[in-house]
Amino acid sequence: MTAATLPTVPMRLEGTVLATRPGRAASPARPGVAETWLDASRVSVLHGLTTGDVYRNGQNSWSPTGWRPLDGPPLRVADPRRRQTADDTRWDDPLRHHSSWLLAVTGSGPGGPESTTTYLLGCLEGDTPRLHADRDVLAAWTETGRRATWVLLEGGEEDVFARYRDLLAERYGVLEADPGAVWSSWYSLYETVSRADLDAIVPRLPGLGFDTVQLDDGWEELVGDWTPNAKFAAGMADVASLIADHGMRPGLWVAPFIALPGSRLARRNPQLLLRDADGVPVRAGSNWGSHYHALDLTRPDAVQHVVETVSRIVHEWGFTYLKLDFVNAGAVAGARAQDVDREAAYRAGLQAIRDAVGPDVYLLGSGAPVFPSLGVLNAVRTGPDVAPMWDNYASDDPSDAMARNALVNGVNRLWMRGLVGLDPDVVYFRRRRNLLSDEQMQWLRDCAVLSAFRAVSDPPDWIEPGDLPALRAFLTTTPETERLGRYAYRVGERVVDFGPAVDGGAALYPL
């Protein structure tokens, strides 16, 4: 498609078009895509589509992401208590489709199917960028009201997402690193994990093809107090040595931006906590049977505390893979010590971690706001926690810990591969303590292959001998892949259709 044959769907822009980039010019890098660059605090597009779908991207790892009918209700977390943890509660909209940092609409205009096109409006640089769409308008703004750089891309669905990914990669860079196959303690041992468990499990992992062992939540005294508990009496350097002595990379879970109310940090250093306009510590989310607080990352002493924490883990204990969890708390709304955009404050805290640990430590963000993490984190979790069950009759929350929710988000964020590492969470090979069908487990494995991130939490003793060859093959082989459609891919010699998994769950999500 040439510039002369670009789609003719009616479109009107409001905003300031950058003089250096002519409006609605064909992309020099991707034929068939028209791009318009804008410098504005607010942008609105009269998209002219009469039917179609809208793509919503959630703010952080756990936030629901995917496609919905343009004339239907939005994809969102309905429970405000859960939303505080799993999405951005400030800009929630129960009526309009809303999104963080990009939003796309695709469908037909007045000309019918022949006029089918996709518009993607995305931020390239700006303060907490947010967007919404309805049947007429696609709109975007920055939370602070400061000007931002936006790009409007018009063309085929796959092409506009690819072009946006490339533009972000050019601007922020890509931290190319591969942790190999990861074994995580969480989805088997949870908070009961002990040094005795690791003594029994770690020696068996190299022979199965694992490269990294990541000890998850359960090692610390209390969230916010990052010292080992009685189950790890020999200390954390001893754990890292155990893993390294078996030829694998030591990894550790930590949530450096939060603290439980009962932690020593919150009780002895309350000045480090983010507060609201009335001076009360912000409740940044809920877990561990409680709310938790966030650190104010515009305070030098709070950032210094974070730096000391991660420096001890890396430089004293010897862990070179960090799963940074609940980091979205660094970007929640509050009255910060300095007048800084909240996502910029989060990025500054993240950058302080990167500077402290160095370029060779693998940083994975869970609960990570994706846009302000680009160029700092090696990888982000792409969905909610997985679970050994497909769904839960007691929950219709799309951010809840269920295999289907993790898969839906993971598949709908595959377009970001090549921009940042994508962690769709662990897959399962065990048969016990597992309610997933063979088809559902295969969907999870295929999404992991397409994401180029392989992680398992099953202890070897939980896997039947007949399933061990499949585990080894999953961990050690890399089949060729190809995108065939929105939810269809070729993985090796197989064609994988995620459509039944994605569409089958859509009606159960809260509308």
Order of alpha helices (4+ residues) and beta strands (2+ residues): beta-beta-beta-beta-beta-beta-alpha-beta-beta-beta-beta-beta-beta-alpha-beta-alpha-alpha-beta-beta-beta-alpha-beta-beta-alpha-beta-beta-alpha-beta-alpha-beta-beta-alpha-beta-alpha-beta-alpha-beta-beta-beta-alpha
